[in-house]
Amino acid sequence: METDFIVIGGGIAGVSVGARLSHLGRVTLFEAEKALGCHASGRSAALFDECLGAPEIVTLNRAGRAYHETANGGVLTPRDLMVIARAEDRAAFERDCRHMALAQISPAEARARVPILAPGPLAFAGLTDRAWDIDTDRLLQNFAREIRARGSSIETGRRVTAIARVATGWQVRTGDDIAEGRILVNAAGAWADEVARMAGLTPLGLTPMRRSMAQLPAPAGHDIRTWPMVIGAGERWYCKPEAGKLLVSPAEEDPMPPHDAYADDMVLAEGLDRYQEMVTEPVTRVEANWAGLRTFAPDRLLVIGPDPRDPDFFWHAGQGGFGIQTSPAASELAADILGDRASELRRSLAPAFSPARFG
């Protein structure tokens, strides 16, 4: 099988960049699992807030907002965002308000929005209406349809077992099959450094970090559909309504080897305790739990660009929890670089995200 771009990884990073590159040549995308988005991309409490992240990530958020709003009918629905804090968390709360451009509201106003907030410990609250839920599955499928519509292919259940450099580009083995392509795009998420090793290149020091989630029944007698996402100041925990349930996360960042992640019972219990401290409704039942691995570069910025030792090996990794909301603009930036197109995104962000920054 011959192709122009071989993309390794069927999460939001791989599928979005595959969609953009399908306009530049033939794409063959390999995903080890039997479906797309099986790992972190399919396990996220996805929210779009353009103010979240470092300045470079905010630039991506803003550049991709129109795509989220309009492409194929859009994938956003309103979901306000609230940060709450105890008295002792005032410094963290004030940092969050500045960083997220929150308007401070009174504890009474916060309880009017989320009636289960406990009046005793609740000292501060901030709110923004500039946040939306992202329909992650729809976004993923929009990109996947774009790949197929351009005559490119998505191969699921195809774990990469070997990578070899050849004169014309790369050979990638999946089981008994071999694909050849000019450019290899490493969008393997938590496995991105492993893919680099397989290709004979130096890994960048990407670190997969676990984040766990518990699904709780909606608090009795409450219609939670219009509640905002609520974050404990300093991101000590968060909760978010979804499909009539309440998702609660300890918001942990525990380094892990790449694997099919699962929630740690003790970490989940500690996070639920932090949540329970701030609400009047006790947690009596956890209906389900899961975890995903969010992968961070050492400086916590995305990694987008050619490897400095081999420009035909292209990194599209290190999304660090921002992969879904940055995907429209991050994938466009990758296509600008690989297509050698001049753009404002490329001019302003390519140096910050380049793998060459790690020496």
C-alpha positions in Angstrom: 0.0 0.0 0.0 1.5 3.4 -1.0 0.3 6.7 0.3 1.5 10.3 0.9 0.8 10.6 4.6 0.8 7.7 7.1 -0.9 8.9 10.3 -0.5 6.8 13.4 -3.3 7.4 16.0 -7.1 7.5 15.8 -7.8 9.9 18.6 -8.9 13.5 17.9 -5.3 14.5 17.1 -4.8 11.9 14.4 -8.3 12.1 12.9 -8.3 15.9 12.7 -4.8 16.1 11.2 -5.7 13.3 8.8 -8.7 15.3 7.6 -6.6 18.4 6.9 -3.9 16.4 5.2 -6.4 14.6 2.9 -6.6 17.9 1.0 -2.8 17.7 0.3 -2.5 14.0 -0.7 -3.6 10.5 0.1 -3.8 9.7 3.8 -3.7 6.3 5.5 -4.6 6.4 9.2 -3.8 3.5 11.5 -5.6 3.0 14.8 -4.7 0.1 17.0 -8.2 -0.2 18.6 -11.3 -1.3 16.7 -12.9 2.1 16.9 -11.7 5.7 16.8 -11.4 7.8 20.0 -11.1 4.8 22.3 -8.7 6.3 24.8 -8.4 9.9 26.1 -10.4 11.5 23.2 -13.5 9.4 24.0 -13.3 9.8 27.8 -13.1 13.5 28.2 -15.6 15.9 29.8 -15.0 18.1 26.7 -15.6 21.8 27.2 -14.8 24.7 24.9 -13.6 27.9 26.6 -11.3 29.9 24.5 -9.6 31.4 27.7 -8.4 28.0 28.9 -4.7 27.2 28.6 -1.4 29.0 28.0 -1.4 32.1 25.6 -0.4 29.9 22.7 -3.2 27.5 23.4 -5.7 30.3 23.7 -4.6 31.5 20.2 -5.5 28.0 18.9 -8.8 28.0 20.8 -9.8 31.3 19.2 -8.6 30.3 15.7 -10.7 27.1 15.9 -13.9 28.5 17.4 -15.7 29.2 14.1 -15.1 25.6 13.0 -16.6 24.3 16.3 -19.6 26.7 15.9 -20.4 26.1 12.2 -18.7 23.2 10.5 -21.3 20.5 9.6 -23.8 22.3 11.7 -21.5 22.9 14.7 -20.7 20.8 17.7 -21.2 23.3 20.6 -24.1 23.7 23.1 -24.2 26.3 25.9 -22.6 25.3 29.2 -21.6 28.0 31.6 -18.4 27.6 33.7 -18.2 28.4 37.4 -15.2 28.3 39.7 -15.9 28.1 43.5 -13.6 28.3 46.5 -13.3 28.0 50.2 -12.0 31.0 52.2 -8.6 29.4 52.4 -8.4 29.0 48.6 -8.8 32.7 47.9 -5.4 33.1 46.2 -6.1 30.2 43.8 -9.6 31.5 43.1 -8.2 35.0 42.2 -5.7 33.4 39.9 -8.4 31.4 38.2 -10.6 34.5 37.8 -7.8 36.4 36.1 -6.8 33.5 33.9 -10.3 32.5 32.8 -11.8 36.0 32.7 -14.5 35.1 35.2 -17.0 37.6 36.7 -17.1 37.3 40.4 -20.6 36.5 41.8 -21.9 36.1 45.3 -22.2 32.7 47.0 -26.0 33.2 47.0 -25.9 33.7 43.2 -23.8 30.6 42.8 -26.2 28.6 44.9 -29.1 29.9 42.8 -27.4 28.4 39.7 -26.3 25.1 41.5 -28.6 24.6 44.5 -26.6 21.7 46.0 -23.6 24.0 46.8 -23.1 24.0 50.5 -23.4 27.5 52.0 -20.9 26.9 54.8 -17.7 26.3 52.9 -18.6 28.3 49.9 -16.8 31.7 50.1 -16.1 32.7 46.5 -17.5 32.1 43.1 -16.8 33.2 39.6 -18.8 32.6 36.4 -18.5 32.9 32.6 -21.1 32.3 29.9 -18.3 31.9 27.3 -18.2 28.1 27.6 -19.8 25.3 25.6 -20.1 21.6 25.7 -18.3 19.9 22.7 -20.0 16.9 21.1 -16.8 15.0 20.9 -18.1 12.0 18.9 -19.7 14.3 16.3 -16.5 16.2 16.0 -14.5 13.0 15.6 -16.9 11.6 13.0 -16.9 14.9 11.1 -13.2 14.7 10.6 -13.4 11.0 9.8 -16.0 11.6 7.1 -13.7 14.2 5.6 -10.9 11.8 5.3 -13.0 9.1 3.6 -14.7 11.7 1.3 -11.3 12.7 -0.1 -10.5 9.1 -1.0 -8.2 8.5 1.9 -8.5 5.6 4.4 -8.9 4.9 8.1 -7.7 1.5 9.2 -8.9 0.5 12.7 -7.7 -2.6 14.5 -4.3 -2.1 12.9 -1.6 -1.9 15.6 1.7 -0.7 14.3 4.4 -3.3 15.0 7.4 -1.9 13.1 8.6 1.2 11.4 11.5 1.5 8.9 13.1 4.4 7.1 13.4 3.9 3.4 14.7 6.0 0.5 11.2 7.1 -0.5 9.9 7.8 3.1 8.6 5.3 5.6 7.5 1.7 5.8 5.0 0.9 8.5 4.1 -2.7 9.4 0.8 -3.6 10.9 0.6 -7.4 11.3 1.4 -9.0 8.0 0.7 -5.8 6.0 3.2 -3.0 5.0 2.3 0.6 4.1 4.7 3.0 2.5 4.4 6.8 2.7 6.4 9.9 2.2 5.6 11.5 5.5 4.9 9.7 8.8 2.7 11.7 11.2 3.0 10.7 14.8 -0.4 11.4 16.4 -0.2 8.5 18.8 -1.1 10.3 22.0 0.3 8.6 25.1 2.2 6.3 22.8 3.9 9.1 20.8 7.4 8.6 22.3 7.1 4.9 21.7 6.3 5.5 18.0 9.5 7.7 17.8 11.6 4.9 19.3 10.2 2.5 16.7 11.2 4.9 14.0 14.7 5.1 15.3 14.3 8.7 16.6 14.9 10.2 20.0 11.7 10.6 22.1 10.8 14.0 23.4 10.0 13.2 27.0 6.3 13.3 26.7 4.5 12.2 29.8 1.0 10.5 29.9 -0.9 11.6 33.0 -4.0 9.9 34.2 -7.3 11.7 34.8 -10.2 9.8 36.4 -13.9 10.3 36.2 -16.9 9.1 38.2 -20.5 9.1 36.9 -23.1 9.9 39.6 -26.9 9.9 39.4 -28.4 13.4 39.2 -29.0 14.7 42.8 -32.6 13.8 43.7 -35.2 16.4 42.8 -32.9 18.5 40.7 -33.0 19.2 37.0 -29.3 19.6 36.3 -29.5 20.2 32.5 -28.8 23.9 32.8 -26.2 23.7 35.6 -22.7 25.1 34.7 -19.6 23.0 34.9 -18.2 23.7 38.4 -14.5 23.6 39.1 -12.9 23.8 42.6 -10.4 26.7 42.7 -7.0 25.5 41.6 -8.7 22.6 39.8 -8.9 20.5 42.9 -11.9 18.8 41.4 -14.7 19.5 38.9 -18.2 18.3 38.1 -20.2 18.6 34.9 -23.7 17.6 33.9 -23.9 15.2 31.0 -26.7 13.2 29.6 -28.8 13.5 32.8 -25.9 12.4 35.0 -23.2 14.3 37.0 -19.6 13.6 36.1 -17.1 14.3 38.9 -13.3 14.2 38.5 -10.5 14.5 41.1 -8.7 16.4 38.3 -5.5 14.5 39.1 -2.4 14.4 36.9 -0.6 11.2 37.8 2.3 10.1 35.5 1.6 6.8 33.9 3.1 4.5 31.3 1.0 4.4 28.1 -1.8 1.9 28.6 -5.6 1.5 28.5 -6.1 3.6 31.7 -8.5 2.9 34.5 -9.5 4.9 37.5 -7.6 4.4 40.8 -10.2 3.8 43.6 -8.2 5.7 46.2 -7.6 8.8 43.9 -11.3 8.7 42.9 -12.4 8.6 46.6 -10.2 11.5 47.5 -11.6 13.6 44.7 -15.2 12.7 45.6 -14.4 13.8 49.2 -13.2 17.2 47.9 -16.4 17.5 45.9 -18.6 16.4 48.8 -17.0 19.1 51.0 -18.6 21.7 48.8 -22.1 20.3 48.3 -25.1 19.3 50.4 -25.9 16.0 48.6 -23.8 13.0 49.8 -22.4 10.6 47.2 -24.3 7.4 47.8 -23.6 5.6 44.5 -21.1 5.7 41.7 -22.7 4.4 38.6 -19.5 4.1 36.5 -15.9 5.2 36.5 -13.2 5.5 34.0 -9.9 7.2 33.2 -7.9 8.6 30.3 -4.3 9.6 29.7 -3.6 13.2 28.8 -0.1 13.6 27.4 2.1 16.5 28.2 5.3 17.8 26.7 7.9 19.1 29.3 6.8 22.7 28.8 3.1 21.7 28.6 2.6 23.1 25.1 1.6 21.1 22.1 4.2 19.5 19.8 3.5 20.2 16.2 6.2 20.1 13.5 8.9 18.0 11.8 11.4 16.2 13.9 14.7 18.1 13.7 16.6 14.9 12.9 14.3 13.8 10.1 11.8 16.3 8.6 9.7 13.5 7.1 8.7 12.4 10.6 6.1 14.9 11.8 5.0 15.2 15.4 1.3 16.0 16.3 1.2 15.2 20.0 1.4 16.5 23.5 -2.2 18.0 23.6 -2.2 17.8 27.4 -6.0 17.9 27.8 -6.6 20.6 25.2 -6.7 18.2 22.1 -10.4 18.4 21.5 -10.9 22.1 21.7 -7.7 22.9 19.8 -8.2 20.3 17.1 -9.5 22.5 14.3 -6.7 25.0 14.5 -3.9 22.6 15.5 -4.6 20.4 12.6 -4.8 23.4 10.3 -1.4 24.5 11.6 0.0 21.1 10.8 -1.3 21.2 7.3 0.1 24.7 6.8 3.6 23.4 7.8 3.4 20.2 5.8 1.9 22.0 2.8 4.5 24.8 3.2 1.6 27.4 3.2 2.0 30.8 4.7 -0.5 31.6 7.4 -0.8 33.7 10.5 -1.1 30.5 12.6 2.2 29.2 11.2 4.0 32.5 11.6 2.9 33.0 15.2 2.8 29.5 16.6 5.0 27.1 14.6 8.2 28.1 16.6 6.4 27.6 20.0 5.1 24.2 19.1 8.1 22.9 17.1 9.8 19.7 18.4 13.1 21.5 17.8 12.6 23.5 20.9 13.7 20.5 23.0 17.2 20.6 21.5 
